[in-house]
Amino acid sequence: MDTYYNLEDLAKFGTIGEKAPELAEKFFSYYNAVFEEGALTAREKSLIALAVAHTVQCPYCIDAYTNDCLNKGVTEEQMTEAVHVAAAIRGGASLVHGVQMKNIVKKLEF
């Protein structure tokens, strides 16, 4: 079955800079620096990336960071919990914006 997202495209990500090599080099330099060990371990960063990938709903990132997490010893239970954290934050952010709706309703009441 054809899908909008093709698994093979993930491997092509590095070609994104073919027509803008300077910008791609800056992006990949930054991207690689972000995932280096620092105050957070590379394992922790990978788990964060997996959770964020779910909030932005990027199938390529979900694929890449699921594999990266597994390679770094993250368990399926830990990944699932991280996805639930992401879902809770995303859901809470949607709900808290309901305060804006309530403010407008209150403002427009006669």
N, C-alpha and C positions, 0 to 999 in steps of 0.2 A: 504494500500500500504506500502510495506517495504521501508525504507529509510536507508541511511548510518548512520544517526544520530538518536538515539532513545531517546525520551523524558525521559524515565525511567532511562537512564544512568546518567542524571544530578544528581539525588538523590544518585547515587553510588560514587560520587566524593570523599567523605570522606574515601572510602576504598582504595584509591590509595596508601596509605602508608602501606598496609598489609605486604609487603615484604621488606619495608625500613622505619620502623616506626620512626627512628631518623630523617631522612630527611623530612618525611612528617610533623612531629611535628615542625621542624624548618620552613618549608614553611608555614604551617597554622598559626603559631605564628606570622610570618612576615605579612602574608596576613591580618590577623585580626587586627594587629597593624596599618597597612596602612589605613584601613577603619574606624579607630576611629576618633572622632572629633579632630580637630587640627586647623591649620590656615584655613583649608577648613571644611565646615560642612559635615556630613555624607551624606546629601542630594546632595551636590555639587559633592562629590566623586563618588556617585552612578551614577550621570549624566555623569561624565567624563568616568567612567567605561563602561557605555552603548555606548558612542561614540567610545571608543577604541575597544569595542567588535565588532562593525561594521567594523572597519578598519582591524582587524585581522580575521574577518568573522567567529567568533565562535558562532554557534547557541545556545550552552549551555549558554554562557555568555550573549547573547542577551536575551534569555529567563529569566535568573536569574536577570539581571539588569533592564529589562523592569518591571518585577514584583516588584523589590526592589524600583525602582523609583516611581512606582504607590503607593506603601505602604508608601513612604516618601512624598507624595503629589505633585510629579512632574506631570505636565499635558502632555497630548499627544502632544500638540503644542510645549512645551519645549523640549520634547524628539525628536520630528521630527526636530526641529531646530538644536539640538546637532548633530543629524545624518548628517545633511547637512554641519555642520562645519567639521565633520570628513571627509566627502566626498570631500570637498573643499581642505582640507589639503592633503589628499591622492592623489587627482588629481594634485594638484600643485607640490607635490613631484615628481610625475611621469614626469610632464612636465619640471621641472627644471633639471632633469637628462638628458633631451634633449640637454642641453648645453655640456655635455660630448660628445654626438654624433657629435654635431657641431664642437667641438674642434678636434675630430679625422678626420672628413671630411676636415677641414681646414689644418690640419697637413699633410694629404696625398695628397692634391692637388698639382699638378706639376706647 
